[in-house]
Amino acid sequence: MAGRGTRLRPHTLTVPKPLVEIAGKSIVQRLVEDLAETYGQGIDEIAFITGDFGHAVEQELIELAERLGAKGFVHHQQEKLGTAHAILCAQDHLDGPVIVAFADTLFKSDFVLDTEQDSVRWVQQIDNPAAYGVVTLDDAGIVTGFVEKPKTFVSDLAINGIYYFRQGEDLREELQYLIDHNIMDRGEYQITAALENMRQKGAKFRTQAIQEWLDCGNKNAGVYATERILEIKEDAATTAKTVTTENSTIIPPCFIDTDVVIKNSVIGPHVSIGRNTVVENSIICKSIIQDHAIVNNVETQNSMLGSHTEYIAKKSELSLSDFSKFKQ
């Protein structure tokens, strides 16, 4: 989670992308909880590879690990030199069974990870494989190759940025090999190069198909991810007991956090509202509003408002003749 989150700006100017909240939980919290459930066994350590996000963020990450019964660690990637370089920043934890995940990805699955395999790739069949790393398979389902953002079609099975390794030390060795021999692709050290080296040395890689892959990299993707999380997560679509409503309608599914005030408004479906927010005289659907926001006289959808924002529109009176057009 060391990236700058440029695709989600301006929301990542004050908070790192993995800590942006989706229906009451940060992206990274939802990811780590889902991975813990999929793994199905106890987790000893969770290492976060970050940029310099400050002490408060680091403490939040460590507490997240502790809530799952693990010890938390934070490592900094000082230079943005690619995924392989980032993972190697946490090399002390690449020992024994390891899951590696990129923290802007959420997923829906109903499988339990087969920990007896050498390695497992999470994949999904997609329409535009040129924008992703992909895998090719043989008839037995064994990975025969890894290709990073192929310019010509080789496979439509995109790697989702989640990996399992039965022996993390093998991954560490190949990552270090890339750095030592300055093996780069488009100016960065790529994890797919390390995976290909492992495969050529005899490692057997399997794939596990996920049902749904939710990218949270930009505003539209984040809003859509919120919509799907509210649909598929039973604990997500909730309204806190301390929410105050007056002459308002809430159309589920929605997440409305503590001490929110809603007056003369219609909220939903697929809206996430953070704590201590006030919404009046508004119609809002399919949107994210973070903590301590003020929204008044607004009709909006597919929107994302950050914490402590104020969005106050003006009501107007109109007298329009026949065949008039008015856009605001």
Residue pairs with C-beta under 8 A, 6 or more apart in sequence:
1 16
1 17
1 18
1 28
1 48
1 49
1 50
1 102
1 103
1 104
2 49
2 50
2 51
2 76
2 77
2 80
2 86
2 89
3 17
3 51
3 80
3 104
4 12
4 51
4 80
5 11
5 12
5 16
5 17
5 104
6 12
7 217
7 218
8 17
8 20
8 216
8 217
8 218
8 219
8 222
10 306
11 17
11 20
11 219
11 304
11 306
12 20
14 306
14 307
15 57
15 307
16 50
16 51
16 53
16 57
17 27
17 103
17 104
17 216
17 217
18 26
18 27
18 28
18 31
18 103
18 104
19 26
19 27
19 28
19 53
19 57
19 60
20 26
20 27
20 216
20 222
21 27
21 272
21 274
21 288
21 290
22 30
22 106
22 216
22 222
22 225
22 226
22 229
22 272
22 288
23 226
23 229
23 230
23 233
23 236
23 237
23 255
23 272
24 236
24 238
24 255
24 257
24 272
24 274
25 33
25 236
27 103
27 104
27 106
27 216
28 48
28 61
28 64
28 103
29 64
30 106
30 229
31 101
31 103
31 105
31 106
32 46
32 64
32 65
32 68
33 68
34 106
34 107
34 109
35 99
35 101
35 162
36 43
36 68
38 109
38 111
38 112
38 113
39 99
39 113
39 115
40 112
40 113
41 115
42 69
43 68
43 69
43 70
44 70
44 71
45 65
45 70
45 71
45 72
45 73
45 93
46 64
46 65
46 68
46 70
46 71
46 72
46 73
47 72
47 73
47 74
47 75
47 90
47 92
47 93
48 58
48 61
48 72
48 73
48 74
48 75
48 103
49 75
49 76
49 77
49 86
49 87
49 89
49 90
50 57
50 58
50 61
50 74
50 75
50 76
50 77
51 76
51 77
52 76
58 74
61 72
61 74
62 72
62 73
62 74
63 72
64 72
65 71
65 72
65 73
66 72
73 90
73 92
73 93
75 89
75 90
76 89
77 85
77 86
77 89
79 85
80 188
81 188
81 189
82 184
82 185
82 187
82 188
82 189
82 190
82 191
83 102
83 188
83 189
83 190
83 191
84 175
84 178
84 179
84 188
84 189
84 190
84 191
84 193
84 194
85 175
85 179
85 188
85 189
87 94
87 100
87 171
87 175
87 191
88 94
88 172
88 175
88 176
88 179
91 172
91 175
91 176
93 168
94 165
94 168
94 169
94 171
94 172
94 175
95 168
95 169
95 172
96 167
96 168
96 169
97 115
97 164
97 165
97 166
97 167
97 168
98 164
98 165
98 168
98 171
99 162
99 163
99 164
99 165
100 162
100 163
100 164
100 165
100 171
100 191
101 161
101 162
101 163
102 161
102 162
104 161
104 215
104 216
104 217
105 160
105 161
105 162
105 213
105 214
105 215
105 216
106 213
106 214
106 216
106 225
106 229
107 122
107 160
107 162
107 210
107 211
107 212
107 213
107 214
108 210
108 211
108 212
108 214
108 228
108 232
109 122
109 208
109 210
109 211
110 211
111 208
113 120
113 164
113 208
114 120
114 206
114 208
115 164
115 166
116 166
117 164
117 166
117 204
117 206
118 165
118 166
118 167
118 203
118 204
118 205
118 206
119 163
119 164
119 165
119 166
119 195
119 198
119 203
119 204
119 205
119 206
120 163
120 164
120 205
120 206
120 207
120 208
121 135
121 143
121 159
121 160
121 162
121 163
121 205
121 206
121 207
121 208
122 159
122 160
122 161
122 162
122 163
122 207
122 208
122 210
123 135
123 157
123 158
123 159
123 160
123 207
123 208
123 209
123 210
124 157
124 158
124 160
124 209
124 210
124 212
124 213
125 156
125 157
125 158
125 209
126 132
126 156
126 158
127 156
129 150
129 153
129 154
129 155
129 156
129 157
129 158
130 149
130 150
130 151
131 149
132 149
132 158
132 159
133 146
133 147
133 148
133 149
133 158
133 159
133 190
133 192
134 146
134 147
134 150
134 154
134 155
134 156
134 157
134 158
134 159
135 143
135 145
135 146
135 147
135 155
135 157
135 159
135 205
135 207
136 143
136 144
136 145
136 147
136 154
136 155
136 157
137 143
137 144
137 155
137 157
137 207
138 144
141 206
141 207
142 204
142 205
142 206
143 199
143 205
143 206
143 207
144 199
145 154
145 196
145 199
146 159
146 192
146 193
146 195
146 196
146 199
147 154
147 155
147 192
148 185
148 190
148 192
148 193
157 207
158 213
159 192
160 210
160 213
163 191
163 195
165 171
170 198
170 203
171 194
171 198
174 194
174 195
174 197
174 198
175 189
175 191
175 194
177 183
177 194
177 197
178 184
178 189
178 190
178 193
178 194
179 189
183 189
183 193
184 190
185 192
185 193
195 205
198 205
199 205
212 228
212 232
214 221
214 224
214 225
214 228
214 229
215 221
215 225
216 222
216 225
219 304
220 302
222 288
222 304
223 286
223 287
223 288
223 302
223 303
223 304
226 270
226 272
226 288
227 270
227 286
229 236
230 236
230 237
230 253
230 254
230 255
230 269
230 270
230 272
231 237
231 253
231 270
236 253
236 255
237 252
237 253
237 254
237 255
238 255
238 256
239 250
239 254
239 255
239 256
240 256
240 257
240 258
240 259
240 260
240 275
242 258
242 259
242 260
243 256
243 257
243 258
243 259
243 260
243 261
243 262
244 259
244 260
244 261
244 262
245 262
245 263
246 262
246 263
246 264
247 263
247 264
248 262
248 263
248 264
248 265
248 266
248 267
249 265
249 266
249 267
249 268
250 256
250 262
250 267
250 268
251 266
251 267
251 268
251 269
251 285
252 268
252 269
253 268
253 269
253 270
254 267
254 268
254 269
254 270
254 271
254 272
254 273
255 271
255 272
255 273
256 262
256 267
256 271
256 273
257 273
257 274
257 275
257 276
257 277
257 291
258 275
258 276
259 275
259 276
260 273
260 274
260 275
260 276
260 277
260 278
260 279
261 277
261 278
261 279
261 280
262 278
262 279
262 280
263 278
263 279
263 280
263 281
264 280
264 281
265 279
265 280
265 281
265 282
265 283
265 284
266 282
266 283
266 284
266 285
267 273
267 279
267 284
267 285
268 284
268 285
269 285
269 286
270 285
270 286
270 287
271 284
271 285
271 286
271 287
271 288
271 289
272 287
272 288
272 289
273 279
273 289
274 289
274 290
274 291
274 292
274 293
274 307
275 291
275 292
276 291
276 292
277 289
277 290
277 291
277 292
277 293
277 294
277 295
278 293
278 294
278 295
278 296
279 289
279 295
279 296
280 295
280 296
280 297
281 296
281 297
281 298
281 315
282 295
282 296
282 297
282 298
282 299
282 300
283 298
283 299
283 300
284 295
284 298
284 299
284 300
284 301
284 303
285 301
286 301
286 302
287 300
287 301
287 302
287 303
287 304
287 305
288 303
288 304
288 305
289 295
289 304
289 305
290 305
290 306
290 307
290 309
291 307
291 308
292 307
292 308
293 305
293 306
293 307
293 308
293 309
293 310
293 311
294 309
294 310
294 311
294 312
295 305
295 310
295 311
295 312
296 311
296 312
296 313
297 312
297 313
297 314
297 315
298 311
298 312
298 313
305 311
318 326
320 326
